[in-house]
Amino acid sequence: MKKVKSLLTVGALSAIMVACTTNPITGRKTLQLANNQEIAAMALQQYRETLSKAKVISGTTAAKSVQNVGLRIKNAANNYYRGIGREGDIADYQWEFNLIDDKQINAWCMPGGKVAVYTGIMPVTKTDAGLAVVLGHEISHALAGHGNERISQAMVAQYGGAILGATISNAQLAQIFSQAYPIGAQVALLKYGRSQELEADEMGLYLMGMAGYDPREAQPFWQRMEATSNGNRPPEFLSTHPNPDTRRADLEKHMPKALEYYKTAGGKI
């Protein structure tokens, strides 16, 4: 019996090691047990359903900015992953960038690259560089596999060691996914953990620099975001984020590296 338990333990540890993913931009290691293609398919279905119930804006200056800034950051990320030989990590991403007519100060990105920006956040972004802070942050959630990480955490919490080295049913995965990414308007309420938010801040800073947007615009943007609360409940976009002092310190810590990316992209320091 002890030998069997030992073998099970070794098997579980091996499964964890195989499922451990390292972010090539930040170096952070995460447990990602779920199948990315299955998650992306579920995300696409949820995204389509959400857009069908929303007023999607196209053709306006703001809508074009969302598309253009999003594509620039996406292309910069593709170039980076290709340059380090890890283009396969994001080969299946199918990016979409849509502006939704909604007064909420919010934006989000689902696994596989499905992005939505609400009109309510556009006055806070002010410029394309400000919008790049938002989209860099949201795109980073997808690239870093934060959806898979959250789902994996839920899988372990619900099924424990039983899921290590094995698979769960499609129905079980779908149930966990629906909890992580609610249908329709409720998807705007999706929340990431603080460590994931800090990583998205860091990674987003680098991505906007790679795309040729001045990363120094990040601090003013977050200050404007903080000001929107007026001492009341913060907007959903900030609800699970680190406190302002932590964010400011973290952004300053990563700024030199972000500026190097910006300089390489042709930006003026």
PAZA-969502 format. One line per field, with one value per residue: residue in three letters; residue number from 1; x, y, z of N, C-alpha, C, CB in turn. Coordinates in steps of 0.05 Angstrom, whole numbers. Glycine has a CB too. Layout:
N
res	(ALA ...)
n	(NUM ...)
n.u	(X ...)
n.v	(Y ...)
n.w	(Z ...)
ca.u	(X ...)
ca.v	(Y ...)
ca.w	(Z ...)
c.u	(X ...)
c.v	(Y ...)
c.w	(Z ...)
cb.u	(X ...)
cb.v	(Y ...)
cb.w	(Z ...)
END
This chain:
269
res	(MET LYS LYS VAL LYS SER LEU LEU THR VAL GLY ALA LEU SER ALA ILE MET VAL ALA CYS THR THR ASN PRO ILE THR GLY ARG LYS THR LEU GLN LEU ALA ASN ASN GLN GLU ILE ALA ALA MET ALA LEU GLN GLN TYR ARG GLU THR LEU SER LYS ALA LYS VAL ILE SER GLY THR THR ALA ALA LYS SER VAL GLN ASN VAL GLY LEU ARG ILE LYS ASN ALA ALA ASN ASN TYR TYR ARG GLY ILE GLY ARG GLU GLY ASP ILE ALA ASP TYR GLN TRP GLU PHE ASN LEU ILE ASP ASP LYS GLN ILE ASN ALA TRP CYS MET PRO GLY GLY LYS VAL ALA VAL TYR THR GLY ILE MET PRO VAL THR LYS THR ASP ALA GLY LEU ALA VAL VAL LEU GLY HIS GLU ILE SER HIS ALA LEU ALA GLY HIS GLY ASN GLU ARG ILE SER GLN ALA MET VAL ALA GLN TYR GLY GLY ALA ILE LEU GLY ALA THR ILE SER ASN ALA GLN LEU ALA GLN ILE PHE SER GLN ALA TYR PRO ILE GLY ALA GLN VAL ALA LEU LEU LYS TYR GLY ARG SER GLN GLU LEU GLU ALA ASP GLU MET GLY LEU TYR LEU MET GLY MET ALA GLY TYR ASP PRO ARG GLU ALA GLN PRO PHE TRP GLN ARG MET GLU ALA THR SER ASN GLY ASN ARG PRO PRO GLU PHE LEU SER THR HIS PRO ASN PRO ASP THR ARG ARG ALA ASP LEU GLU LYS HIS MET PRO LYS ALA LEU GLU TYR TYR LYS THR ALA GLY GLY LYS ILE)
n	(1 2 3 4 5 6 7 8 9 10 11 12 13 14 15 16 17 18 19 20 21 22 23 24 25 26 27 28 29 30 31 32 33 34 35 36 37 38 39 40 41 42 43 44 45 46 47 48 49 50 51 52 53 54 55 56 57 58 59 60 61 62 63 64 65 66 67 68 69 70 71 72 73 74 75 76 77 78 79 80 81 82 83 84 85 86 87 88 89 90 91 92 93 94 95 96 97 98 99 100 101 102 103 104 105 106 107 108 109 110 111 112 113 114 115 116 117 118 119 120 121 122 123 124 125 126 127 128 129 130 131 132 133 134 135 136 137 138 139 140 141 142 143 144 145 146 147 148 149 150 151 152 153 154 155 156 157 158 159 160 161 162 163 164 165 166 167 168 169 170 171 172 173 174 175 176 177 178 179 180 181 182 183 184 185 186 187 188 189 190 191 192 193 194 195 196 197 198 199 200 201 202 203 204 205 206 207 208 209 210 211 212 213 214 215 216 217 218 219 220 221 222 223 224 225 226 227 228 229 230 231 232 233 234 235 236 237 238 239 240 241 242 243 244 245 246 247 248 249 250 251 252 253 254 255 256 257 258 259 260 261 262 263 264 265 266 267 268 269)
n.u	(17 39 76 44 18 63 77 33 39 86 69 30 62 94 56 42 90 95 51 65 76 118 120 144 157 154 174 146 120 67 11 -21 -69 -112 -139 -118 -142 -194 -212 -208 -247 -294 -291 -297 -350 -377 -362 -384 -438 -442 -431 -474 -515 -502 -489 -450 -400 -378 -334 -329 -285 -265 -275 -242 -193 -190 -187 -139 -98 -101 -86 -34 -8 -17 11 63 70 68 114 153 146 157 210 236 229 181 133 94 65 25 -1 -52 -86 -140 -150 -195 -221 -265 -309 -355 -417 -426 -432 -400 -337 -293 -258 -241 -210 -217 -196 -156 -158 -202 -227 -258 -276 -304 -345 -346 -295 -263 -260 -225 -179 -160 -117 -85 -41 -57 -99 -69 -46 -89 -105 -57 -52 -99 -92 -47 -67 -91 -47 -13 -40 -77 -130 -130 -100 -133 -176 -151 -137 -188 -203 -168 -185 -237 -235 -189 -131 -148 -152 -101 -55 -95 -157 -212 -283 -317 -363 -353 -309 -334 -370 -336 -312 -355 -364 -318 -319 -372 -435 -457 -472 -450 -399 -366 -355 -315 -259 -191 -136 -94 -38 -40 -60 -19 21 -2 0 56 72 39 60 110 93 65 108 139 106 111 88 91 112 113 65 32 30 2 -47 -67 -72 -113 -153 -159 -179 -231 -263 -275 -271 -310 -340 -294 -287 -305 -261 -219 -229 -205 -154 -86 -70 -65 -14 19 16 38 91 107 102 141 186 189 195 246 261 217 222 267 248 213 248 277 236 234 219 224 267)
n.v	(-24 25 31 37 85 118 115 140 190 207 206 246 290 292 304 355 382 378 408 458 523 572 640 674 727 752 713 688 630 585 541 505 467 456 445 487 496 477 512 561 552 551 603 633 620 643 696 710 705 745 791 790 808 859 928 937 979 1007 1035 1087 1139 1124 1069 1052 1065 1028 981 991 1001 955 916 932 922 867 849 864 830 781 785 785 734 702 716 692 640 618 620 582 580 618 609 592 632 674 735 788 853 893 949 966 995 1021 1048 1032 1034 999 941 880 816 753 683 662 709 745 807 861 929 979 1037 1071 1073 1100 1158 1162 1139 1176 1183 1147 1123 1119 1084 1041 1025 1001 961 933 912 879 844 819 787 746 725 708 665 668 655 599 587 604 571 522 525 524 473 440 454 435 382 361 319 282 300 306 284 261 269 315 313 340 366 378 413 453 472 494 532 566 588 617 652 686 686 731 799 793 777 820 826 792 768 772 745 779 772 758 804 841 818 825 880 889 859 883 934 925 905 948 983 954 958 1009 1049 1099 1077 1107 1133 1102 1110 1162 1146 1106 1138 1171 1133 1118 1166 1166 1141 1174 1169 1133 1068 1032 1029 969 952 962 932 884 897 913 956 1028 1050 1005 990 1036 1034 985 992 1032 1002 966 1000 1017 972 969 1017 1007 969 1003 1041 1009 999 1046 1090 1154 1170)
n.w	(0 16 -24 -69 -56 -56 -110 -132 -111 -135 -187 -186 -173 -218 -257 -241 -250 -306 -320 -304 -322 -350 -354 -410 -411 -361 -327 -287 -255 -265 -250 -298 -316 -350 -417 -467 -517 -511 -472 -501 -540 -510 -490 -537 -550 -506 -513 -563 -548 -510 -541 -575 -543 -532 -549 -599 -622 -682 -732 -712 -686 -636 -636 -677 -655 -613 -643 -673 -634 -604 -643 -654 -606 -602 -647 -632 -589 -615 -647 -607 -582 -626 -634 -592 -601 -585 -611 -618 -571 -574 -621 -632 -617 -630 -644 -625 -623 -593 -585 -537 -525 -466 -402 -361 -329 -354 -380 -414 -425 -453 -450 -506 -534 -538 -536 -501 -497 -458 -471 -428 -406 -441 -438 -395 -413 -450 -491 -545 -522 -469 -476 -493 -445 -420 -457 -463 -411 -409 -452 -434 -393 -423 -453 -413 -394 -353 -348 -354 -310 -267 -275 -267 -214 -192 -208 -179 -128 -128 -144 -124 -115 -151 -202 -220 -266 -294 -331 -332 -343 -401 -386 -332 -337 -367 -329 -290 -321 -332 -283 -275 -317 -325 -361 -412 -393 -343 -350 -348 -296 -283 -245 -228 -191 -142 -152 -205 -228 -216 -247 -298 -300 -301 -347 -385 -387 -410 -460 -483 -489 -526 -569 -583 -553 -503 -442 -396 -393 -364 -307 -302 -325 -289 -244 -261 -265 -211 -192 -211 -175 -134 -79 -68 -81 -119 -192 -229 -258 -225 -181 -160 -161 -140 -84 -95 -80 -80 -134 -159 -140 -161 -217 -224 -211 -254 -296 -321 -352 -386 -413 -442 -479 -505 -527 -562 -598 -624 -595 -562 -510)
ca.u	(0 56 89 24 15 87 76 12 50 105 53 18 82 102 35 44 114 88 31 76 82 134 115 170 162 158 188 129 111 39 0 -42 -76 -133 -132 -122 -160 -221 -218 -212 -272 -314 -289 -309 -379 -386 -357 -405 -464 -440 -433 -501 -533 -491 -488 -422 -396 -357 -332 -323 -257 -259 -275 -218 -170 -190 -176 -111 -80 -101 -71 -6 2 -18 33 87 72 74 142 169 145 172 239 248 223 157 108 74 49 1 -8 -81 -101 -156 -155 -216 -222 -291 -318 -383 -430 -433 -420 -382 -308 -283 -249 -234 -201 -222 -176 -157 -155 -227 -224 -280 -271 -329 -342 -342 -267 -249 -252 -204 -154 -153 -101 -79 -22 -73 -113 -49 -43 -112 -104 -33 -59 -118 -80 -29 -83 -94 -21 -2 -56 -89 -155 -123 -90 -156 -192 -135 -140 -215 -202 -155 -201 -262 -230 -165 -110 -160 -149 -73 -48 -119 -173 -240 -302 -323 -384 -340 -294 -353 -381 -315 -308 -377 -360 -296 -327 -401 -447 -469 -461 -436 -371 -352 -348 -294 -238 -166 -122 -75 -13 -45 -63 7 35 -13 11 83 73 26 79 129 80 60 134 146 88 118 74 108 103 110 37 17 25 -20 -72 -77 -81 -140 -172 -164 -195 -259 -279 -283 -273 -332 -332 -279 -298 -299 -234 -200 -240 -187 -126 -70 -75 -50 15 33 17 58 118 112 107 168 206 191 196 270 260 196 233 286 231 202 270 282 214 237 209 243 269)
ca.v	(0 48 33 48 113 131 118 160 216 213 212 272 311 293 318 383 392 380 429 483 540 595 664 681 756 759 691 677 602 579 514 507 439 454 445 514 496 474 538 581 547 560 632 643 618 664 722 714 709 771 812 789 822 885 946 939 1004 1004 1057 1112 1143 1108 1040 1048 1065 1002 962 996 998 926 902 939 907 839 845 866 805 760 788 777 705 691 721 674 613 607 628 561 586 635 605 587 656 688 761 806 877 906 971 962 1019 1015 1069 1021 1040 972 927 853 798 725 666 660 735 759 832 881 954 994 1065 1085 1076 1116 1185 1159 1133 1202 1181 1119 1112 1111 1060 1019 1015 983 937 917 898 858 824 803 766 723 714 695 642 672 640 571 586 606 546 500 529 514 444 428 459 419 353 353 304 264 311 306 261 251 290 317 312 366 379 389 436 474 483 510 556 585 601 636 671 686 691 757 823 787 772 844 824 772 778 757 748 802 765 759 832 853 808 838 907 888 850 903 956 917 902 975 993 939 967 1037 1068 1107 1065 1127 1141 1083 1122 1181 1132 1094 1159 1180 1112 1120 1190 1162 1130 1197 1160 1113 1041 1034 1015 940 948 964 919 864 905 920 984 1047 1052 981 992 1056 1024 963 1004 1045 981 954 1021 1017 951 977 1038 994 959 1027 1052 990 1002 1072 1112 1174 1170)
ca.w	(0 17 -50 -87 -49 -65 -139 -138 -104 -156 -211 -183 -175 -246 -271 -234 -263 -334 -323 -294 -345 -344 -371 -422 -409 -333 -312 -266 -260 -257 -255 -319 -321 -370 -445 -477 -540 -501 -459 -521 -553 -491 -489 -562 -547 -487 -525 -583 -535 -497 -561 -586 -525 -527 -571 -608 -637 -703 -751 -699 -680 -612 -644 -693 -636 -599 -662 -681 -611 -598 -663 -651 -583 -609 -666 -617 -574 -635 -654 -584 -579 -648 -630 -572 -609 -571 -625 -615 -547 -579 -649 -635 -609 -650 -631 -632 -606 -598 -567 -529 -514 -438 -386 -341 -333 -354 -404 -406 -446 -447 -462 -535 -546 -543 -520 -502 -483 -455 -477 -403 -399 -461 -429 -376 -427 -463 -514 -553 -503 -446 -484 -494 -418 -415 -474 -455 -387 -414 -470 -417 -379 -441 -460 -389 -387 -327 -348 -348 -282 -249 -278 -255 -185 -185 -212 -156 -104 -129 -148 -110 -129 -171 -229 -228 -283 -307 -343 -322 -365 -413 -370 -308 -346 -374 -304 -278 -338 -329 -257 -278 -338 -327 -387 -418 -380 -319 -355 -340 -267 -278 -227 -226 -165 -141 -165 -234 -235 -216 -271 -321 -300 -310 -374 -402 -389 -430 -486 -495 -498 -550 -591 -590 -536 -481 -417 -375 -392 -347 -281 -304 -330 -264 -227 -270 -257 -182 -187 -219 -153 -116 -51 -66 -90 -144 -215 -230 -269 -203 -157 -148 -166 -116 -76 -112 -73 -90 -163 -167 -135 -180 -243 -224 -210 -280 -317 -337 -373 -405 -430 -461 -501 -519 -542 -584 -617 -637 -579 -552 -481)
c.u	(17 69 69 20 39 86 55 23 69 90 40 38 92 82 36 68 109 69 41 86 98 128 141 177 169 174 171 119 83 31 -23 -48 -96 -123 -139 -142 -189 -230 -224 -239 -295 -315 -302 -339 -390 -384 -378 -432 -464 -444 -461 -521 -524 -493 -459 -419 -373 -357 -326 -293 -248 -257 -250 -193 -168 -178 -146 -91 -78 -84 -41 7 3 5 60 92 80 104 160 170 160 202 252 241 199 131 86 55 24 -9 -38 -98 -115 -166 -179 -217 -247 -297 -347 -394 -441 -418 -401 -353 -294 -273 -241 -224 -204 -199 -179 -156 -180 -229 -249 -271 -298 -325 -337 -313 -252 -242 -229 -177 -143 -138 -97 -59 -37 -88 -95 -44 -65 -110 -79 -38 -78 -107 -60 -43 -85 -67 -9 -17 -69 -116 -150 -115 -114 -173 -178 -137 -167 -216 -190 -172 -226 -256 -204 -145 -121 -155 -120 -66 -72 -133 -200 -258 -306 -344 -372 -324 -312 -365 -361 -311 -330 -376 -339 -304 -357 -411 -457 -455 -445 -406 -354 -343 -326 -270 -214 -154 -102 -49 -16 -48 -36 24 25 -4 39 85 61 44 100 117 75 86 142 130 93 102 90 98 100 82 21 11 2 -47 -83 -85 -109 -161 -179 -183 -225 -276 -289 -287 -295 -321 -318 -293 -290 -271 -213 -207 -221 -158 -112 -76 -57 -21 31 37 39 86 126 118 134 190 211 196 222 270 239 206 253 271 221 224 277 261 215 227 231 243 275)
c.v	(25 53 46 78 129 136 139 188 225 221 239 295 314 308 348 396 397 403 456 499 564 617 673 711 763 738 679 649 598 551 517 478 435 455 473 516 494 500 559 577 556 591 644 642 640 692 729 720 737 794 813 805 850 902 950 963 999 1029 1084 1115 1126 1078 1034 1048 1039 981 966 991 968 910 908 923 877 832 846 840 782 760 779 747 691 693 703 645 601 616 608 566 600 631 602 611 668 714 776 829 892 928 967 988 1013 1036 1058 1028 1013 963 899 837 769 708 664 687 751 783 849 905 969 1024 1081 1090 1094 1144 1184 1153 1158 1199 1151 1107 1103 1086 1036 1008 994 958 920 900 874 836 807 781 741 710 698 670 644 658 611 568 587 581 523 501 518 484 430 431 441 389 343 338 286 274 311 280 249 274 291 318 339 381 392 414 459 488 502 536 576 600 623 659 671 695 720 780 816 781 796 844 804 784 760 762 771 796 766 787 846 843 821 867 908 881 870 927 949 916 929 988 980 949 996 1058 1074 1095 1084 1139 1123 1096 1142 1167 1121 1115 1169 1159 1114 1144 1186 1152 1152 1188 1139 1086 1044 1020 986 935 949 946 898 872 912 949 1003 1049 1029 982 1012 1046 1002 973 1017 1024 969 975 1020 996 958 998 1028 983 982 1039 1035 992 1029 1095 1130 1173 1198)
c.w	(0 -10 -70 -82 -59 -95 -147 -133 -126 -182 -210 -186 -204 -263 -266 -249 -293 -339 -314 -319 -335 -364 -383 -419 -380 -317 -291 -274 -249 -264 -275 -328 -344 -398 -456 -500 -531 -487 -479 -535 -536 -490 -514 -560 -529 -498 -545 -570 -522 -518 -573 -569 -519 -552 -579 -627 -658 -720 -738 -693 -656 -619 -660 -676 -622 -618 -667 -658 -604 -617 -661 -628 -588 -628 -651 -601 -592 -642 -632 -581 -602 -645 -610 -577 -595 -584 -623 -591 -553 -608 -652 -626 -633 -639 -642 -612 -612 -576 -562 -516 -486 -421 -364 -349 -331 -381 -395 -430 -437 -459 -492 -549 -552 -524 -523 -486 -482 -459 -451 -396 -418 -452 -409 -390 -440 -489 -522 -533 -478 -452 -485 -466 -412 -431 -469 -431 -393 -432 -454 -402 -397 -447 -437 -381 -360 -325 -341 -319 -262 -250 -265 -225 -176 -188 -188 -131 -104 -130 -136 -127 -150 -199 -238 -243 -296 -320 -330 -347 -376 -397 -345 -315 -353 -349 -291 -294 -334 -303 -259 -297 -341 -354 -388 -403 -356 -324 -348 -311 -262 -263 -228 -198 -166 -155 -195 -244 -236 -240 -296 -323 -311 -339 -394 -407 -411 -458 -499 -504 -524 -574 -598 -575 -511 -455 -394 -373 -374 -320 -283 -309 -304 -244 -235 -263 -228 -176 -194 -196 -134 -87 -47 -76 -117 -167 -216 -240 -248 -179 -144 -152 -140 -109 -92 -106 -83 -120 -172 -163 -155 -208 -245 -225 -238 -302 -333 -359 -394 -424 -450 -485 -518 -537 -566 -606 -631 -621 -569 -521 -470)
cb.u	(-19 78 99 -3 12 112 69 -12 64 124 32 4 106 105 7 47 138 76 6 99 57 164 100 170 139 131 213 104 131 20 -9 -33 -88 -154 -148 -96 -153 -223 -195 -189 -275 -310 -260 -299 -387 -370 -329 -408 -468 -414 -413 -511 -535 -462 -502 -413 -388 -363 -357 -339 -252 -280 -300 -216 -174 -218 -192 -109 -90 -130 -80 -2 -15 -44 32 87 45 57 148 158 116 163 243 238 246 158 115 87 65 8 6 -89 -83 -180 -131 -244 -197 -314 -311 -385 -453 -426 -442 -385 -297 -306 -225 -257 -171 -249 -178 -181 -140 -251 -199 -306 -249 -341 -367 -355 -253 -266 -276 -210 -159 -136 -73 -68 -1 -92 -127 -24 -44 -139 -105 -10 -72 -143 -65 -15 -110 -107 -2 0 -38 -93 -169 -101 -71 -173 -197 -106 -137 -236 -187 -127 -211 -278 -229 -172 -95 -189 -160 -55 -34 -138 -175 -244 -328 -333 -405 -322 -276 -375 -389 -289 -307 -404 -353 -271 -313 -413 -470 -497 -484 -448 -367 -369 -373 -284 -249 -146 -108 -70 -3 -70 -82 22 32 -44 11 99 59 0 93 141 55 45 154 141 59 115 46 110 121 130 25 33 50 -15 -68 -56 -61 -140 -160 -138 -184 -260 -262 -308 -278 -356 -357 -251 -291 -319 -229 -197 -265 -193 -126 -40 -70 -63 18 17 -10 53 120 88 85 171 198 167 193 295 253 171 245 302 208 192 295 283 187 223 194 237 292)
cb.v	(0 44 6 33 117 115 92 155 215 189 191 274 303 264 307 386 374 354 422 478 548 589 687 674 772 763 702 695 582 599 500 525 428 475 423 526 474 451 546 579 517 549 641 627 590 662 723 689 688 775 807 761 806 883 974 913 1028 979 1059 1114 1173 1112 1033 1070 1089 994 963 1025 1014 915 909 969 912 832 865 891 799 762 817 790 696 705 749 682 596 615 634 535 602 664 580 563 676 670 778 791 895 886 999 938 1029 986 1085 990 1060 953 942 838 803 716 638 645 733 740 848 869 971 989 1075 1071 1049 1117 1199 1136 1112 1218 1194 1118 1133 1133 1064 1030 1038 998 945 936 917 870 838 822 776 733 736 715 617 701 643 561 610 631 540 502 558 528 437 441 488 427 348 336 288 261 339 309 240 236 285 342 299 362 358 368 429 463 461 495 547 570 581 622 666 704 672 757 841 763 765 869 817 760 781 766 722 809 738 743 847 846 777 837 919 868 823 912 961 889 886 993 988 909 963 1041 1057 1138 1042 1150 1141 1058 1136 1201 1110 1076 1183 1184 1085 1123 1213 1143 1110 1210 1182 1122 1023 1023 1029 926 970 992 906 837 929 916 988 1074 1055 955 999 1081 1013 943 1024 1062 958 938 1048 1012 924 986 1060 972 942 1048 1056 961 999 1071 1100 1202 1150)
cb.w	(24 38 -60 -83 -19 -57 -152 -120 -77 -162 -215 -155 -157 -258 -263 -204 -260 -344 -308 -274 -360 -344 -355 -450 -419 -319 -300 -261 -246 -270 -229 -342 -296 -365 -460 -485 -560 -481 -441 -542 -559 -463 -487 -586 -537 -461 -538 -601 -514 -483 -584 -589 -498 -518 -565 -622 -619 -720 -766 -672 -673 -590 -660 -715 -616 -590 -688 -690 -587 -598 -691 -646 -557 -623 -688 -598 -559 -660 -662 -558 -577 -675 -622 -544 -605 -542 -654 -613 -527 -574 -659 -619 -594 -660 -633 -633 -611 -598 -579 -510 -533 -430 -373 -340 -312 -344 -418 -392 -453 -457 -450 -543 -570 -538 -528 -491 -498 -427 -491 -381 -398 -486 -416 -356 -449 -444 -510 -581 -496 -438 -511 -506 -397 -422 -503 -450 -366 -427 -493 -398 -371 -467 -469 -366 -388 -321 -375 -368 -276 -257 -308 -263 -176 -203 -238 -151 -104 -153 -178 -86 -109 -165 -231 -203 -266 -286 -374 -304 -357 -442 -362 -295 -370 -392 -285 -275 -368 -331 -235 -288 -365 -306 -393 -411 -373 -306 -385 -346 -252 -305 -198 -248 -157 -112 -156 -241 -215 -190 -273 -321 -271 -293 -377 -389 -362 -423 -484 -475 -476 -547 -583 -618 -529 -479 -410 -380 -420 -342 -271 -326 -351 -252 -227 -300 -264 -167 -203 -242 -138 -126 -33 -83 -93 -141 -241 -248 -290 -194 -163 -161 -185 -121 -46 -110 -43 -82 -175 -151 -106 -180 -250 -199 -191 -286 -305 -319 -360 -390 -412 -447 -489 -499 -524 -573 -603 -662 -555 -562 -472)
END
